[in-house]
Amino acid sequence: QVQLVESGGGLVQSGGSLRLSCAASGFIFSLYTMSWYRQAPGKERELVATITSAGDSTNYADSVKGRFTISRDNAKNTVYLQMNSLKAEDTAVYYCKTRISYWGKGTLVTVSS
């Protein structure tokens, strides 16, 4: 079955960096656009970044442009989110998603100010 497993979250100081990973299985990863979402405490889930199946086009939420980079390795069935210059408002549970997947457990990112 389709499965996405997020990892790489943790506690980091403001201005720091983290790299999230999402390992995919159960489908032909290289055919699907992949996205990262996040949900902060008490807020709705929001789209953070998207990357096309070949990795040749990306899009970002205005709030993360210039700080976050989405990438993928189709040989490893993995999508990444490099997060730099982290701010307290980036604190959230981060999820990866594709059109045919359910929501996974996510990975918690906590940025201390």
C-alpha positions as CSV (number, residue, x, y, z in Angstrom):
1,Q,0.0,0.0,0.0
2,V,1.0,3.6,-0.4
3,Q,3.1,4.7,2.5
4,L,5.0,7.9,3.3
5,V,7.2,8.1,6.4
6,E,8.5,11.5,7.5
7,S,11.7,12.0,9.6
8,G,14.3,14.6,10.5
9,G,12.3,16.8,12.8
10,G,13.6,18.1,16.2
11,L,14.3,21.0,18.4
12,V,16.4,23.8,16.9
13,Q,17.2,27.4,17.8
14,S,16.0,30.3,15.8
15,G,18.2,30.8,12.8
16,G,19.2,27.2,12.7
17,S,18.6,24.5,10.0
18,L,17.0,21.1,9.7
19,R,16.6,18.7,6.8
20,L,13.4,16.7,6.6
21,S,13.1,13.4,4.7
22,C,10.1,11.5,3.4
23,A,10.5,7.9,2.4
24,A,7.9,6.7,0.0
25,S,6.8,3.1,-0.9
26,G,3.9,1.3,-2.5
27,F,3.7,3.4,-5.6
28,I,5.8,4.6,-8.6
29,F,7.4,7.5,-6.8
30,S,8.9,9.0,-9.9
31,L,5.5,9.6,-11.5
32,Y,4.0,11.8,-8.8
33,T,4.3,15.4,-7.7
34,M,5.2,15.6,-4.0
35,S,4.4,18.2,-1.5
36,W,5.3,19.2,2.1
37,Y,2.6,20.6,4.4
38,R,2.7,21.8,8.0
39,Q,0.3,22.3,10.8
40,A,1.1,24.5,13.7
41,P,-0.7,24.2,17.0
42,G,-4.2,25.6,16.8
43,K,-3.9,26.4,13.1
44,E,-5.1,24.8,9.9
45,R,-2.7,22.6,7.8
46,E,-1.0,24.7,5.1
47,L,0.9,23.9,1.9
48,V,4.7,24.6,2.3
49,A,6.3,23.4,-0.9
50,T,5.7,21.3,-4.0
51,I,8.0,19.6,-6.5
52,T,7.0,18.0,-9.8
53,S,7.7,14.3,-10.6
54,A,10.9,15.0,-12.4
55,G,12.0,17.6,-10.0
56,D,12.2,20.3,-12.6
57,S,9.7,22.7,-11.0
58,T,9.1,23.8,-7.5
59,N,6.7,26.1,-5.7
60,Y,6.8,27.6,-2.2
61,A,4.5,29.3,0.2
62,D,5.5,33.0,0.5
63,S,6.3,32.5,4.2
64,V,9.2,30.1,3.4
65,K,10.5,31.4,0.0
66,G,14.2,31.9,0.1
67,R,14.6,29.8,3.3
68,F,13.3,26.4,2.4
69,T,14.2,24.1,-0.5
70,I,12.3,21.1,-1.6
71,S,14.2,18.4,-3.6
72,R,13.8,14.7,-4.4
73,D,15.8,11.6,-5.3
74,N,13.7,9.4,-7.5
75,A,16.3,6.6,-7.2
76,K,15.8,6.6,-3.4
77,N,12.1,7.2,-3.5
78,T,12.6,10.1,-1.1
79,V,11.6,13.8,-1.0
80,Y,13.5,16.3,1.2
81,L,12.8,19.7,2.7
82,Q,15.9,21.7,3.6
83,M,14.9,24.4,6.1
84,N,17.3,27.2,6.8
85,S,17.0,30.4,8.9
86,L,14.3,28.8,10.9
87,K,11.9,31.0,12.9
88,A,9.7,30.4,15.8
89,E,6.6,30.6,13.5
90,D,8.0,27.6,11.6
91,T,7.2,25.4,14.6
92,A,4.7,22.7,13.4
93,V,4.2,19.1,12.5
94,Y,5.5,18.6,8.9
95,Y,3.9,16.1,6.5
96,C,4.7,15.0,3.0
97,K,1.8,14.1,0.7
98,T,1.0,13.0,-2.8
99,R,-2.3,12.9,-4.6
100,I,-2.8,9.2,-3.9
101,S,-1.6,9.0,-0.3
102,Y,-3.2,9.4,3.1
103,W,-1.7,11.7,5.7
104,G,1.2,10.2,7.6
105,K,2.2,10.8,11.2
106,G,4.4,13.7,10.3
107,T,7.6,14.9,12.0
108,L,7.6,17.7,14.6
109,V,9.8,20.7,14.2
110,T,10.2,23.0,17.2
111,V,12.0,26.3,16.8
112,S,13.0,28.0,20.0
113,S,13.3,31.8,20.0
